[in-house]
Amino acid sequence: MRSALGVLLVLVVVTGCGSSAARVAVKQLPTLVLQPGDLPPAFARFDEGEQVSLDRVPGPRYDPARFGRESGWKARYRRPGTATTPGPLVVESRADVFANSSGASDDLSAYRDQFVHAVAAHLIQAPRIGDGAIAMTQLQPGTPGVRFYSIAWRDANVTGSVTANGFQGRLTLAQTLALAQAQERHIAAAAG
């Protein structure tokens, strides 16, 4: 009787582990990026839709079929501003859905490689978001310079990313993180 209960317990645990794996469907992609209500009213969405060849970035994430990727979505926002405007002026939000969480994990590693090799980029302490994250900053020279922050993370079988830019001294990592957290809420809701 004990051994039968032990076998039954093992089967319940194994079955439970397999059924708890969250999987986000491709049809949910439009809801996985930042939505207009996630940003202040001054922002206007100027590009939104499925990622196409013009959206590809050279490097380890260039291949649209990488790691079992099924599809991707993006949304881009901008607002008017000057060198004294606090916060981001342009925001890009991306989400990619993979066949499984392993593919998403591999994509997050590819984000790391992409960030490491980006011109004038510096990896920074990644915030706690999703199932793992990577972050970087870049400064485009000029007077004043333009600061970029990028945060990428994985949740279930999805990678998400937010890139924001604004003028040096006016954009902070915390402002970019708030946007990434808003996007992560959409991804986490889709993952259940």
C-alpha positions as CSV (number, residue, x, y, z in Angstrom):
1,M,0.0,0.0,0.0
2,R,2.8,2.4,0.9
3,S,4.7,1.8,-2.4
4,A,1.4,2.3,-4.3
5,L,0.9,5.6,-2.5
6,G,4.5,6.6,-3.2
7,V,4.1,5.8,-6.9
8,L,0.8,7.8,-7.0
9,L,2.5,10.7,-5.3
10,V,5.3,10.7,-7.8
11,L,2.8,10.6,-10.7
12,V,0.9,13.5,-9.2
13,V,4.0,15.6,-8.8
14,V,5.3,14.8,-12.3
15,T,1.8,15.5,-13.8
16,G,1.6,18.7,-11.8
17,C,4.9,19.9,-13.0
18,G,4.1,19.3,-16.6
19,S,0.7,21.1,-16.4
20,S,2.0,24.2,-14.6
21,A,4.3,25.2,-17.4
22,A,2.9,28.5,-18.6
23,R,2.7,29.0,-22.4
24,V,1.7,32.3,-24.0
25,A,0.0,31.9,-27.4
26,V,1.1,33.9,-30.5
27,K,-2.5,35.4,-30.8
28,Q,-1.8,37.2,-27.5
29,L,1.2,39.1,-28.9
30,P,-0.6,42.5,-29.4
31,T,-1.4,42.6,-25.7
32,L,2.2,41.8,-24.6
33,V,3.7,45.2,-25.4
34,L,3.2,48.6,-23.9
35,Q,-0.3,49.9,-24.5
36,P,-1.2,53.6,-24.9
37,G,-2.6,53.7,-21.3
38,D,0.7,52.5,-19.9
39,L,2.4,55.8,-20.8
40,P,1.5,59.5,-20.0
41,P,-1.0,61.1,-22.3
42,A,1.8,63.2,-24.0
43,F,3.0,60.0,-25.8
44,A,1.7,59.1,-29.2
45,R,2.1,55.6,-30.7
46,F,3.7,56.0,-34.1
47,D,4.4,52.3,-34.9
48,E,2.7,49.1,-33.8
49,G,2.4,45.7,-35.2
50,E,4.1,42.4,-36.1
51,Q,7.9,42.7,-36.2
52,V,9.1,42.7,-39.8
53,S,12.5,42.5,-41.5
54,L,13.1,46.3,-41.0
55,D,12.8,45.7,-37.2
56,R,15.6,43.2,-37.1
57,V,18.8,44.2,-35.4
58,P,22.1,42.8,-36.6
59,G,23.7,40.2,-34.2
60,P,22.6,37.1,-32.4
61,R,18.9,37.9,-32.5
62,Y,18.7,38.7,-36.3
63,D,17.2,35.4,-37.4
64,P,13.4,35.5,-37.0
65,A,13.3,31.7,-36.5
66,R,15.9,31.7,-33.8
67,F,15.4,29.3,-30.9
68,G,12.0,28.3,-32.0
69,R,10.6,31.8,-32.2
70,E,7.0,31.8,-33.5
71,S,6.5,35.6,-33.9
72,G,7.1,39.0,-32.4
73,W,5.3,42.3,-31.9
74,K,6.4,45.9,-31.3
75,A,5.0,49.2,-30.3
76,R,6.8,52.6,-30.5
77,Y,5.9,55.8,-28.8
78,R,7.2,59.4,-28.8
79,R,6.4,62.7,-27.3
80,P,7.6,66.3,-28.0
81,G,10.4,67.6,-25.8
82,T,13.5,69.6,-25.5
83,A,16.9,69.1,-23.8
84,T,15.2,70.1,-20.5
85,T,12.3,67.6,-20.8
86,P,12.5,65.0,-18.0
87,G,12.0,61.4,-18.7
88,P,11.9,59.4,-22.0
89,L,11.1,61.0,-25.3
90,V,11.0,57.8,-27.4
91,V,10.0,54.3,-26.1
92,E,10.1,51.0,-27.9
93,S,8.4,47.9,-26.5
94,R,8.9,44.4,-28.0
95,A,7.7,40.9,-27.2
96,D,8.7,37.6,-28.9
97,V,6.8,34.3,-28.4
98,F,8.8,31.0,-28.5
99,A,7.7,27.4,-28.8
100,N,8.8,26.9,-25.2
101,S,10.6,28.6,-22.3
102,S,13.9,27.2,-23.3
103,G,13.8,29.1,-26.5
104,A,12.9,32.3,-24.6
105,S,15.8,31.6,-22.2
106,D,18.2,31.3,-25.2
107,D,16.8,34.5,-26.6
108,L,17.6,36.3,-23.3
109,S,21.1,35.0,-23.6
110,A,21.3,36.4,-27.1
111,Y,20.1,39.8,-25.8
112,R,23.1,39.7,-23.4
113,D,25.4,39.1,-26.4
114,Q,23.7,41.9,-28.4
115,F,24.0,44.3,-25.5
116,V,27.7,43.4,-24.8
117,H,28.6,44.1,-28.5
118,A,26.5,47.3,-28.9
119,V,28.6,50.4,-29.6
120,A,29.4,52.5,-26.5
121,A,27.1,50.3,-24.4
122,H,27.6,49.3,-20.8
123,L,25.8,46.5,-19.0
124,I,24.2,47.6,-15.8
125,Q,22.7,45.9,-12.8
126,A,19.6,44.1,-14.2
127,P,16.4,44.8,-12.3
128,R,14.4,41.9,-10.9
129,I,11.7,41.3,-13.5
130,G,10.2,38.2,-15.0
131,D,12.3,35.0,-14.8
132,G,15.6,36.7,-15.5
133,A,16.7,40.1,-17.0
134,I,19.5,42.0,-18.6
135,A,20.0,45.7,-18.9
136,M,22.3,48.2,-20.5
137,T,22.8,51.9,-21.1
138,Q,24.4,53.9,-24.0
139,L,25.2,57.5,-24.3
140,Q,25.1,59.1,-27.8
141,P,27.6,61.9,-27.7
142,G,26.5,65.5,-28.3
143,T,25.5,68.6,-26.4
144,P,23.4,67.5,-24.7
145,G,24.0,63.8,-25.2
146,V,21.1,61.3,-25.6
147,R,20.9,58.6,-23.0
148,F,19.4,55.1,-23.9
149,Y,18.4,52.4,-21.4
150,S,17.4,48.9,-22.5
151,I,15.9,46.2,-20.3
152,A,15.2,42.7,-21.6
153,W,13.7,39.9,-19.7
154,R,12.0,36.4,-20.0
155,D,8.7,35.2,-18.6
156,A,7.5,31.8,-19.5
157,N,8.0,31.4,-23.3
158,V,8.2,35.1,-24.0
159,T,11.0,37.7,-24.1
160,G,10.0,41.3,-23.6
161,S,12.1,44.4,-23.9
162,V,11.8,48.1,-23.4
163,T,14.2,50.7,-24.8
164,A,13.8,54.3,-23.9
165,N,15.8,57.4,-24.8
166,G,15.9,60.9,-23.5
167,F,18.5,63.6,-22.9
168,Q,21.4,62.9,-20.6
169,G,20.6,63.8,-17.0
170,R,16.9,63.8,-17.8
171,L,16.2,60.1,-18.3
172,T,16.8,57.5,-15.5
173,L,16.9,53.8,-15.3
174,A,14.0,53.9,-12.8
175,Q,11.8,55.6,-15.4
176,T,12.6,52.9,-17.9
177,L,12.1,50.2,-15.3
178,A,8.6,51.5,-14.6
179,L,7.8,51.0,-18.3
180,A,9.3,47.5,-18.3
181,Q,7.2,46.6,-15.2
182,A,4.1,47.8,-16.9
183,Q,4.8,45.6,-19.9
184,E,5.7,42.6,-17.7
185,R,2.3,42.9,-16.0
186,H,0.7,42.3,-19.5
187,I,3.0,39.3,-20.1
188,A,2.5,37.8,-16.6
189,A,-1.3,38.1,-17.1
190,A,-1.1,36.3,-20.4
191,A,1.0,33.6,-18.9
192,G,-1.5,33.1,-16.1
